[in-house]
Amino acid sequence: MGFSLTQKKPGVVMVGVDGQLIVGNRQELKQKVLDALDGGTNKFVIDFSRTGYIDSSGLGVLVSLSKKIREQGGDLRLAGLNDDLQTLFELTKLDTLFSIAKTPEEALAAFSP
């Protein structure tokens, strides 16, 4: 379990979530993204390809990060949600808040160079 941040394009960081995004680790994710935001990056793709579960506190941290990133003129996109996670976002209506791409590559391509 853990998070990896990788610069993919100038100003765009890919965040990989390995395992779960839950109450126990959401603060670590938030801090990593906020640190990158403070460092001048304001476009993020969160890759959930290797994520099996997100709890309500995990969803909460995504909403809060999205708001913070938008305030900085940036954008947060999600990618790689499995069927269960996709359903979770639809049931909570969060699919209307986030840009969700099938693959991380699609999400990256949506950011113009």
N, C-alpha and C positions, 0 to 999 in steps of 0.2 A: 504494500500500500504506500502511496505517496503521490507527489506531484512533480512534474518536470516542466520547466519553462524553456522554450526554444525559440530563438529569433528566426522567423521564417521569411520575412520581407522587411525592408526598412519600416520601422514603426509598428510592425505586427508581430505579436508573440503568440505562439501556440502553447496552450497549457494542457498537458496530459494528466488525466485523473486515473490513477491505477487502483482498482478495487472498489472503494465506496466513498461517497461524499456524505459524511454523517456528523453528528454533533461533536464527536471526538476529534475530527480533523478539519472542520470547516474553517476554524480560525487561522490555521496554517495556510490554507488556500487563499483566504482573504488577504493575509499579510503579504504573501508572495505577489499577488496581483497588484495590491496597493503600492508595494515597493517598486514594481515595474512602472506603474502609473506615475509615481513620483520621479522616476528616472527618465520620463519623457515618452514612454510608450503609451499610446492611447487606443490601440486596436488589438483586440484579443479574440482568439478562437479557443474555446474550451472543448477539448476532444474527449468524448465519453466512450470511445470505442472499447476501452478496457475497463469500463465501469459497470458493475452489476446492480448497484443500489444507491439511491439518493434519498435521504430522509427529509422531513419537513424543515429541519434546520439547515440542511444543505441547500434546499430550494430557496430558503430565506436569504442565505448568503449570496446566492446568484442574483437575486432581485436587488439586494443592496449594492453589489458590485456593479450591476448594470446601470443603476442610477448614478453612482459615483463616476463611472466611466463616461456616461453621457454628459454629465456636468463638465467634464474636461474636454468635451467636443469629440469624444471617441465613440467606439462601437464595440459591443460584445456579441459574438456569435457562438452558437452551440453546434456541435457536430457529433455524429457517430452514436446517437442514442439508439439503444436496442428497443424492441417492440414494447417491452414493459415500461421503459423510461419515457418513450414517446407517448404512451397512453397516459402516464402520470402527468406529463406536461399538458396534454389535451384536457384531462379531467379537471386540472387546477386552473385551466384557461391561461396558463403561462406560455403556451405556444403562440399566443397573440402578442406577448411582451417581447419575446426573443426571436431573432432570426435563427432558424434551425435548418441546418443543411444535413443531407444524408451522410456525406463524408467530410473529413477535415479538408481535403483538397478543394472540394466545392466551396466550403466556407472561406478558405484562403483566396480562391479565385474571385470571390465577390468583393474583395478589397482591391480597388484599382491600384496599380503600382505607384 
